[in-house]
Amino acid sequence: MKAARFYEPGKIVVEEVETPQLLPDEVLIKVHYCGICGTDVHIFNGDEGSSKVSDKAILGHEFSGEIVKIGSDQNNYKNFKVGDLVCCDVNYSCGHCHYCNNGKPHLCDSMKGIGTAINGAFAEYIAMPQDKTFLIPEHLSLQEAAMTEPVSCCLHGIDLINISLGETVLIVGCGNIGLTMIQLCKYAGASNIIAVEPISHRRDLALQLGADYVFDSNNASVLSNVDLNQTGPITKAIDCAGLISTAEFCIENAGKGATVLLFGLTGPHDVLSVKPFSMFLKELTIKTSFVNPFTFERALNLLSNGIVKTSEIITDIYPLADIQEVFANRLYAKNGKVLIKCVSE
């Protein structure tokens, strides 16, 4: 099969590799679409991902596809059959460390991820365990279903900050993550969503998907036109861009007693410059969010019921053969979400 292997920073090579051999409890999936994630970009640029990357790894973990073979285990408890369309949760935990035993498997001491420690889905085929594999509802497209993993990560972040009905939320960065967060915040009951984004067409989409106010982050007085007497103070602030400047912006503009979620993935050596005294005066809560524990099935439900819309977010699809160009020329940052089409014609 063809697969895109990461050799070194700045170099991904599409080449022939062996098709995965199935373990008894696995299914073999023909990958149709795999999204480019910020983690993939960090790895390509030479930074760390969410877990250690294996030598010549096949990257990619946001995928959907079709079952073409089922392992020899007769206990096919999910009743999968050849031809089923599926998407997959992609993190493996050991099941017996302190964190696994206390309901936090995503913090497992030995956690491994598809597309980092284990070969991923920028490939024609991938083998996945049954318990990590989920049927795609008939009315949900394979392109939309490939967004289940990033939506599930966003959902975990939303779970952590406990949005209440009527709150005012600040979202900084309206790429695919920010646009997903806007929809989740609206559904969770936020009455005022303030979105900050430098790219005009993303600001337009933010309004379309539920933001109440949008501002250009290139404007020095970004939030000067927000009447906080009308909206109420910003009680939740979410950094979706993963930049030092955007994280600091969220902390600076969060209201008293607010919770700030640093969701976007920064570089591993980035350092924030904040004034603890100002945080003290506002009694801020600072939270971070890591991967997607117990949220994958819920995310799939949100997508299948049209509560979270991703067709508007997906803007470009490139063939697997072009993946080096997509990464090297930063085509993933041009418009919206970029999917790699892995299936052969």
C-alpha positions as CSV (number, residue, x, y, z in Angstrom):
1,M,0.0,0.0,0.0
2,K,1.0,3.7,-0.3
3,A,1.6,5.6,2.9
4,A,3.2,9.0,3.8
5,R,6.1,8.5,6.2
6,F,7.7,11.2,8.2
7,Y,11.5,11.0,7.8
8,E,12.7,14.3,9.4
9,P,11.5,17.8,9.9
10,G,10.2,19.2,6.6
11,K,10.2,15.8,4.9
12,I,7.3,13.4,4.3
13,V,7.7,10.8,1.6
14,V,4.9,8.8,0.0
15,E,6.1,5.3,-0.6
16,E,5.2,1.6,-0.7
17,V,4.9,-0.1,2.7
18,E,3.4,-3.4,3.8
19,T,-0.3,-3.4,4.4
20,P,-0.9,-3.9,8.2
21,Q,-1.4,-7.5,9.4
22,L,-4.5,-7.8,11.5
23,L,-4.6,-8.9,15.1
24,P,-7.6,-11.1,16.0
25,D,-9.6,-8.3,17.5
26,E,-8.9,-5.7,14.7
27,V,-10.5,-4.5,11.5
28,L,-8.7,-3.4,8.4
29,I,-9.9,-0.1,7.2
30,K,-9.4,1.5,3.7
31,V,-8.8,5.1,4.6
32,H,-10.8,7.5,2.6
33,Y,-10.0,10.8,4.3
34,C,-7.6,12.0,6.9
35,G,-7.5,15.5,8.3
36,I,-4.3,17.5,8.9
37,C,-4.1,18.4,12.6
38,G,-2.0,21.0,14.4
39,T,-0.1,18.0,16.0
40,D,0.9,16.9,12.5
41,V,2.1,20.4,11.7
42,H,4.2,20.6,14.8
43,I,5.8,17.2,14.1
44,F,6.5,18.3,10.5
45,N,8.2,21.4,11.8
46,G,10.4,19.5,14.2
47,D,8.5,20.0,17.4
48,E,6.9,17.5,19.7
49,G,3.5,16.1,19.2
50,S,1.1,14.8,21.9
51,S,3.3,11.8,22.3
52,K,6.7,10.6,21.1
53,V,6.9,9.9,17.3
54,S,8.3,6.6,16.2
55,D,11.0,6.3,13.5
56,K,9.6,6.9,10.0
57,A,6.1,7.1,11.4
58,I,3.0,7.3,9.3
59,L,1.3,10.4,10.6
60,G,-2.4,11.2,10.6
61,H,-5.1,10.5,13.1
62,E,-8.3,12.3,12.0
63,F,-9.8,9.8,9.6
64,S,-12.7,7.9,8.2
65,G,-12.9,4.9,5.9
66,E,-14.4,1.5,5.0
67,I,-13.9,-1.9,6.6
68,V,-12.4,-4.3,4.1
69,K,-11.4,-7.2,6.4
70,I,-12.3,-8.4,9.9
71,G,-9.8,-10.1,12.3
72,S,-10.1,-13.8,13.2
73,D,-11.6,-13.2,16.6
74,Q,-15.1,-14.8,16.5
75,N,-16.3,-12.5,19.2
76,N,-17.2,-9.7,16.8
77,Y,-19.2,-7.9,19.5
78,K,-19.8,-4.8,17.4
79,N,-21.2,-6.9,14.6
80,F,-19.0,-5.2,12.0
81,K,-19.1,-6.4,8.4
82,V,-17.1,-5.7,5.3
83,G,-18.3,-2.5,3.7
84,D,-19.2,-0.7,6.9
85,L,-18.2,2.9,7.0
86,V,-16.3,3.8,10.2
87,C,-14.2,6.4,12.0
88,C,-11.9,5.7,15.0
89,D,-10.8,6.9,18.4
90,V,-7.0,7.0,18.3
91,N,-5.4,6.9,21.7
92,Y,-4.3,3.8,23.6
93,S,-3.8,3.6,27.3
94,C,-2.3,0.8,29.4
95,G,-5.4,0.2,31.6
96,H,-3.5,-0.4,34.8
97,C,-1.4,2.7,35.8
98,H,-2.6,5.2,38.5
99,Y,-4.3,7.4,35.9
100,C,-6.1,4.6,34.1
101,N,-7.3,3.2,37.5
102,N,-8.6,6.6,38.5
103,G,-10.7,7.5,35.4
104,K,-8.0,9.5,33.5
105,P,-6.8,7.1,30.8
106,H,-5.8,10.1,28.6
107,L,-3.1,10.9,31.1
108,C,-1.8,7.3,31.1
109,D,1.9,6.9,31.8
110,S,2.2,4.7,28.7
111,M,-0.3,6.3,26.4
112,K,0.4,5.8,22.7
113,G,-1.4,7.6,19.9
114,I,-2.2,6.7,16.3
115,G,-0.1,8.8,14.0
116,T,2.7,9.3,16.5
117,A,3.9,6.2,18.4
118,I,1.8,3.9,16.2
119,N,1.5,4.2,12.4
120,G,-1.4,6.5,11.4
121,A,-3.8,7.1,8.7
122,F,-2.0,9.1,5.9
123,A,-2.1,5.7,4.2
124,E,-4.3,3.6,2.0
125,Y,-5.1,1.2,4.9
126,I,-4.9,1.1,8.7
127,A,-5.6,-1.7,11.2
128,M,-7.7,-0.6,14.2
129,P,-9.1,-2.5,17.3
130,Q,-12.9,-3.0,17.3
131,D,-13.3,-1.1,20.6
132,K,-11.7,2.0,18.9
133,T,-13.9,1.8,15.8
134,F,-17.4,3.4,15.4
135,L,-20.0,3.1,12.7
136,I,-20.7,6.3,10.7
137,P,-24.5,7.1,10.5
138,E,-25.9,6.7,7.0
139,H,-26.6,10.4,6.5
140,L,-23.1,11.6,7.6
141,S,-20.5,11.9,4.8
142,L,-17.1,10.3,5.1
143,Q,-15.6,13.8,4.9
144,E,-17.6,15.1,7.8
145,A,-17.0,11.9,9.8
146,A,-13.2,12.5,9.5
147,M,-13.8,15.5,11.8
148,T,-15.1,13.4,14.7
149,E,-11.7,13.2,16.4
150,P,-11.0,16.9,16.5
151,V,-14.6,17.6,17.5
152,S,-14.2,15.1,20.3
153,C,-11.1,16.9,21.5
154,C,-13.0,20.2,21.5
155,L,-15.8,18.6,23.4
156,H,-13.4,17.5,26.2
157,G,-12.3,21.1,26.5
158,I,-15.9,22.3,26.7
159,D,-16.6,19.7,29.4
160,L,-13.6,21.1,31.5
161,I,-14.9,24.7,31.6
162,N,-18.5,24.0,32.5
163,I,-20.3,26.6,30.5
164,S,-23.6,27.7,32.1
165,L,-26.7,29.1,30.4
166,G,-26.3,32.8,29.7
167,E,-22.6,33.2,29.9
168,T,-20.4,35.4,27.7
169,V,-17.5,33.5,26.0
170,L,-14.5,34.8,24.3
171,I,-13.0,32.6,21.5
172,V,-9.6,33.6,20.0
173,G,-8.8,32.1,16.7
174,C,-11.4,30.9,14.2
175,G,-9.7,28.1,12.3
176,N,-11.5,24.7,12.4
177,I,-11.0,24.4,16.1
178,G,-12.4,27.8,16.9
179,L,-15.3,27.4,14.6
180,T,-16.1,24.1,16.3
181,M,-15.8,25.7,19.7
182,I,-18.2,28.4,18.7
183,Q,-20.9,25.8,17.9
184,L,-20.3,23.8,21.1
185,C,-20.4,27.0,23.2
186,K,-23.7,28.1,21.6
187,Y,-25.2,24.6,22.1
188,A,-24.0,24.6,25.7
189,G,-26.0,27.8,26.4
190,A,-23.6,30.7,26.0
191,S,-25.8,33.8,25.3
192,N,-22.9,35.9,23.9
193,I,-20.0,34.6,21.9
194,I,-17.2,37.0,21.0
195,A,-14.9,35.7,18.3
196,V,-11.5,37.3,17.5
197,E,-9.8,36.4,14.2
198,P,-7.5,38.2,11.7
199,I,-8.8,36.5,8.5
200,S,-12.0,38.1,7.2
201,H,-13.6,35.0,5.6
202,R,-13.2,33.1,8.9
203,R,-14.8,36.0,10.8
204,D,-17.8,35.7,8.3
205,L,-18.0,32.0,9.0
206,A,-17.8,32.5,12.7
207,L,-20.9,34.7,12.5
208,Q,-22.6,32.1,10.3
209,L,-21.9,29.3,12.9
210,G,-23.1,31.1,15.9
211,A,-20.8,34.0,17.1
212,D,-22.6,37.1,18.2
213,Y,-19.7,39.5,17.8
214,V,-16.6,39.2,15.6
215,F,-13.5,41.3,15.7
216,D,-10.3,41.6,13.7
217,S,-7.3,40.7,16.0
218,N,-5.2,43.1,13.9
219,N,-7.1,46.0,15.4
220,A,-5.2,47.4,18.4
221,S,-8.4,48.0,20.4
222,V,-10.0,44.6,19.5
223,L,-12.7,44.5,22.2
224,S,-13.3,48.3,22.6
225,N,-16.7,48.0,20.9
226,V,-18.1,45.3,23.2
227,D,-20.6,46.7,25.7
228,L,-19.9,44.5,28.7
229,N,-22.8,46.2,30.5
230,Q,-25.1,44.5,27.9
231,T,-23.3,41.2,27.4
232,G,-22.0,40.8,31.0
233,P,-18.3,40.1,31.7
234,I,-16.4,37.5,29.8
235,T,-16.7,34.4,32.1
236,K,-15.0,31.9,29.8
237,A,-12.1,32.6,27.4
238,I,-10.8,30.0,25.0
239,D,-7.5,30.3,23.1
240,C,-7.9,28.2,19.9
241,A,-4.9,29.6,18.0
242,G,-2.1,28.2,20.2
243,L,0.1,31.3,20.1
244,I,1.8,33.1,23.0
245,S,0.0,36.3,22.0
246,T,-3.4,34.7,21.9
247,A,-3.0,32.9,25.2
248,E,-1.9,36.2,26.8
249,F,-4.8,38.0,25.2
250,C,-7.3,35.5,26.7
251,I,-5.8,36.0,30.2
252,E,-5.8,39.8,29.8
253,N,-9.4,40.1,28.6
254,A,-11.0,37.4,30.8
255,G,-13.4,38.9,33.4
256,K,-13.3,38.5,37.2
257,G,-13.8,35.0,38.3
258,A,-13.4,33.7,34.7
259,T,-12.0,30.4,33.5
260,V,-9.4,30.6,30.7
261,L,-8.9,27.5,28.5
262,L,-5.6,27.2,26.7
263,F,-6.7,24.8,24.1
264,G,-4.5,25.6,21.0
265,L,-1.3,23.7,20.9
266,T,1.7,26.0,21.4
267,G,5.3,25.1,20.7
268,P,6.9,22.9,23.4
269,H,9.4,25.6,24.4
270,D,7.0,28.6,24.3
271,V,6.8,30.6,27.5
272,L,4.0,32.9,28.6
273,S,4.6,36.3,30.0
274,V,1.8,37.0,32.4
275,K,1.5,39.0,35.6
276,P,0.4,36.7,38.4
277,F,-0.8,39.7,40.5
278,S,-3.4,40.7,37.8
279,M,-4.5,37.1,37.7
280,F,-4.8,37.1,41.5
281,L,-6.9,40.2,41.5
282,K,-9.4,38.6,39.0
283,E,-9.2,35.1,40.7
284,L,-8.8,33.4,37.3
285,T,-8.9,29.7,36.7
286,I,-6.5,28.6,34.0
287,K,-7.1,25.2,32.4
288,T,-5.6,23.1,29.6
289,S,-7.2,20.3,27.7
290,F,-5.4,17.1,26.5
291,V,-6.9,14.8,23.8
292,N,-10.4,13.3,24.1
293,P,-11.3,11.0,27.0
294,F,-14.8,9.6,26.8
295,T,-16.0,12.0,24.2
296,F,-15.7,10.3,20.8
297,E,-19.1,8.7,20.6
298,R,-20.7,11.9,21.9
299,A,-18.9,13.9,19.2
300,L,-20.2,11.5,16.5
301,N,-23.7,12.0,17.8
302,L,-23.3,15.8,17.7
303,L,-22.1,15.6,14.1
304,S,-24.8,13.1,13.0
305,N,-27.6,15.2,14.4
306,G,-26.3,18.4,12.7
307,I,-25.6,20.2,16.0
308,V,-22.0,20.7,15.0
309,K,-21.5,21.4,11.3
310,T,-18.2,20.7,9.6
311,S,-19.0,20.8,5.9
312,E,-18.6,24.6,6.0
313,I,-15.3,24.2,7.8
314,I,-13.7,21.7,5.3
315,T,-12.4,23.8,2.4
316,D,-9.7,21.8,0.6
317,I,-9.1,18.2,-0.2
318,Y,-5.7,17.0,-1.6
319,P,-4.6,13.6,-2.8
320,L,-2.1,11.6,-0.7
321,A,0.5,12.1,-3.4
322,D,0.5,15.8,-2.7
323,I,1.0,15.7,1.0
324,Q,4.6,16.9,1.1
325,E,3.5,20.0,-0.9
326,V,0.6,20.6,1.4
327,F,2.8,20.6,4.5
328,A,5.8,22.4,3.0
329,N,3.8,25.2,1.4
330,R,1.4,25.5,4.4
331,L,-1.6,24.9,2.3
332,Y,-3.4,23.6,5.4
333,A,-3.4,27.2,6.7
334,K,-4.7,28.8,3.5
335,N,-8.5,28.6,3.9
336,G,-10.1,26.1,6.4
337,K,-9.8,22.5,7.3
338,V,-7.7,20.4,4.8
339,L,-8.3,16.7,4.3
340,I,-6.0,14.3,2.6
341,K,-7.8,11.9,0.3
342,C,-6.0,8.6,0.9
343,V,-8.1,6.1,-1.1
344,S,-6.9,5.2,-4.6
345,E,-9.3,6.0,-7.5
